[in-house]
Amino acid sequence: MDVDDVRVTRMSFTQSMPKPAMTGRERILATIRHEIPDRVPIAPRVWAWLIAEHGDQELSTHLRVFPDMDQMYPVEDGTLNVLDAYPDHYDLPEVKVEQRKVAEGDFTAVERTFHTPVGALSDRILIAPSGREFGVTPNPVRTEHLVKSPADLPALRYVLAPINANYDFLAPLVREVGDRGLISVVVRCALDHNAGHARDMQDLMVDYYDDRPFFDECIALFHQRSLAQIKAALEGGAECIFGTWYFASLSAGWSPAIFAEVFVPLIREHVELTHKYGAIYNYYDDGRLAGSMEMIAATGVDVLETCTPPPTGTSTWHWPSAPSAVEPR
């Protein structure tokens, strides 16, 4: 038996030895570091099922209902998003809000006007009841968006709430999850529930071609806010950022070329800021990744999900035998 045979035998023996049991946290971190865990981490997204079956998706419910699950539990960053929330009171300096909620068939119609020092903005949202044919957490339908033209951007700046800087809520959650897993702070990209709710997504796609300065200004406004949210979260003790990018996905209709030009640089800024604080960046996309996966990975993200299998995940793309040689058909 020569030296190479001994080396291979030793490696085979080592890899076949049972690994010491890891905690959920150790297992997740080992996998993120590209180390070999004792087993594959199991952390499915079960929040909607928990709401349907148990009435909530609190961390305590996750821990109780799924005692063997490795937790990667996401929590919102605490910044009020007036584009995605309709409270009875808005704490917006220099802005007067008129809001009306009325029944409209099965829906609740929310009609709002924001009076700012530089003009008024209005929108209209239809909210479906949950737990029926519309689903557990149905998406609202916007029949009127706040941003209708470039002239609305100055007023929009007044409508956006201040970035939350109080992370007192985080430490109790970290203690509660313990060695079962990680707590992640959700920070959405410039489009997700941001520019893509302020203005119709189809209009934004047209803006890219017809009014590029307007498109760039709209994206930049929300991207800078997202960077401020990440910074506040990391300085507040967050060890993992759950970045959502599904509005920017190829699934939403963006081309690979636009994704590379517009969104990849923004992803890289998210990742670099997160890594500057020694934290983990978890990139979340809802589906069609075959045409963008390598671009996303090249930004240095630590986790990439959800890697949807064919046919949804591939669309007009295919996986060749060598993953480094992905080409369009």
N, C-alpha and C positions, 0 to 999 in steps of 0.2 A: 504493500500500500504506500503510494508516494505522498508527498506533502499535500498536494491538492485534494487527494482522496480523504486524507485526515481532516482537512479544513471543511470539506463538504459534509463529512459524517458528523463532525462536531456541530456545524450549523444546523443540520437536520435534527440532531438530538436535542439541541437547545430549543429550536422552534417547536418541537413536539412536546416539550415539557409543559405541564399545566402551569399557568401563570397564577401568582397570588391574586386573590379576589381584590378588586378595586372598588372604591366608592364610586357613586355616580359622577361626582365632581372629578375625581382622578381619571375616570374612564373618558369623559368628554375632553378634558384637557390633554390627555395623552394622544387622543385621536387628532385633535387640532394641531398638535405639535408633530404629527406624522409618525408617532410612536405606535407600537403594537399594544393595544389594550388587552385586558383579560377576555373581553368579548366585545362584540359590536355594540356601541351605545344605542339605546332604544329611547327615542324622544319624539314620538309622533305628536302632531298638532291635533289635540283633542278638545280644544276649548268650546267649539260649537256643540259637540256631542255632550259635553258636560252641562252646558246651558240647557240643552233640550232635556237631558235625563236627570240632572241634579239641581237645576235652577240657577247656577252661577258657575263661573270659571276661576274662582279665587285660588290662590296658591294652596291654601289649606285643603281645598277640594281635590286639586290635583294630587297632593301628597296622600290624601286618604283613599281616594278611589283607585289610584295606580301606585301602590307601594313599591313595585319593582321597576318603575319607570325612571330613567335618567332625565332629570328635569333641566330644560333650557327655557326658563319661564320669562316671557317678555312683559315689561311694564311700560306704560306710557311715561313720557318725560315730564308731564305736569304742565306743559304750556297749553293754554287755551287756544284751540284752533276754531276760530269763528266760522271758518268755511265748512266745518264738519260737526259743529255743535250749535245748539239753539237754546241757550239758557234763558231764564226769565229776566236775568239782569246781566248786563255787559259792563265790565269795568274797563272802559276804553277812554283814556284822557282825551278831551277835546272832541269827542264824538257823541252825538245824540242818536239813539237807536229807536226807531219805531218798528215794533214787531207785532204781527197778528197771526194767531194759530186758529185755523178753522177746519171743521170736518169737510171732507170732499169725497163722498163715497166711502170706500174702505180706507182711504188715506187721510192723513192730517197734512193740510197745506200750511207751510210756514212762509209768510210774506214779510220781508224786512227791507227797511230803508236806513242806511247809515248816512247821517248828515255830518260831513267833515268840514274843516275850515277851507278846503279847496274844492268842495263839491259833494254831491250826493251819489251814493251807490245803492242799487237795489237788486234783490234776487228773490227767487221763489223756488221752494223745495217741497216735493211731495214725499211724505214718510209713510211707508207701508207698515201695517201691524206685524209684529213678530209672532212666531209660533204657529202661523197658519200656512196657507199655500204659498206665501211669499218667502218662507224659510225662517230659520231661527234668528238671524241678524240681517234682514233685508237691506240692500243698498237703497239710499234715497234717490229720487229722480229729480234732477234739476230742470225746471222748465224755463228758468231765467238765471243767467250767471251774472255775478257782480261785475266782471270785467268784459265790457262790450267793445272797447276800442282803446288805443294807446292813451287817450285822454283820461282814462280811468285809473291809470297806475299811480299818480300822485295821491289820490284819495285812498287807494287801497293800502298805502303805507300807514295811514292813520288807523285803518280798521284792524290791522294785525296786532294781536295782543303781545305784551312784553314777554320775552323768553323767561321761563321759570328758572330760578337759581336756588330754590330751596329743595334739597334732597334729603330732608329728614325722614322721608318715607322709605328710603332705600335700605338703611341698616337693619331695621326690623325684618324686612323680607330676606335679606342675606342670612340673618340668624335663623329664620324659620326654615329656609331650604337646607341650611347646614351643608353636610357632605353629600346631599342627594343631587346637587347639580349647580347650575349657574343662574343668576338673575341678569337678564339683559334689558337695557333701556332702549325703547323704540324711538328712532329718529327717522322720519320719512324724508325721502329725497325731494328735490324741488318740485316734482310733478305730483307725487302721491298725496292726495287729499290737500294739495296746496295749489300750485298753478293749474293743475288738472281739475280742480273744483272751482277755482276762481273764474276760469274761462273754459268753455267747452273744448274737449281734447281734439275734436275734429278741426275746430277753428285754430287751435295751436299748431296743428300739423300744416294747415294752409299758411299760417303766419310764417312758418319756417321759410317758405318759398316767396310769399308776397310781401312780407314786412319783417325782414330778418332783424333789424334793430329792435323792434317791438318784442319779437320773440325772445331775443337774447336778454333784454332788460327784464322781462317777466320771469324767465328762468333764473337769472342772476339774483333777483330780489329774494326768491325763496331759497336758493342755494346758500346764500350768505346767512339766512336765518337758520338753515339746517346745520351749518358749521358752528354757529353760536350755540345751538342746542347741544351738539356733540361736546363742545368745550365745557359747557355748564354741567353736563352729565358726568363727564370724566373728572372734573374738579369737585363734583359732588360725591365721588366715590364709586362711580360705575366702573366695572371691569370688563363689560362687554356691551358693544353697541349693536343693536338689531336694526340694520338699515334696510328699509323697504324700497324697492325700485320697480314695482309691477306696472305702474303707469308708464314707465320708461322702457318697458320690455318690448321685444319683438312681437310678443303676444298682443300688445296694444295696437300694433300696426306700424311701428317705426321700422325703417329699413336698417340692415346691418351697417350701411355707410353712415347714416345719420347717428346711429347709436355710437359708432366709433368716434365721430367728430364731436358730438355734443355731450354725450353722457359719460363716456369713459374718463375724460379729464376730471369730471365732477366726482365720479366714484373714487378716483385716485386721491383727490383732496380729502374726501371722507376718511379713507384708509390711512393716509399719511398722518392726519391729525390724531386719529385713534391710536396709531402705533407710537406716536410721539409721547403719549401718556402710558405706554406699556400695556394697552388694553387690546381686546379682541374685536375684530370687525366681522359680523355675520351678515352676509349679503342675502337678501330675500327677494326672489322673483317667483311669480306664480306659475311659470310654465315653460314657454318655448325658448330653450336655452342653447340648442345645438349651434345656432348661428352667432351666439354672443359669448358662450361659455369661456372660450380661451381668452377673449378680450377682457372679461371680468377677472379671470384668474390672474392675468398679467398685472392687474392693479395691486396685487398683494393681499386680497381679501383672505381671511382666515377660514371662513366657512362659506360655502356656496350652496344655496338651496332655492327652490325645489327642483331637482334634476328629473323632470318628468320624462318617462320612457316614451318610445315611439308608440303611436304615430304623432301624438301631440307635440312631443318635445323635438321632433325632427323637422316637421313641416316640409319645406322644399329643400332641406339639407339632409345629408346622410353622413353617417360615421364611417370613414374608411378604416382599413386595418390598422393604420398608424394614426393615433389621436392627434399627433402634431401636424397632420396634413389635411385638416378639414377644409374642404373646398365646396362652393355652391355647385349644384347640378348644372 
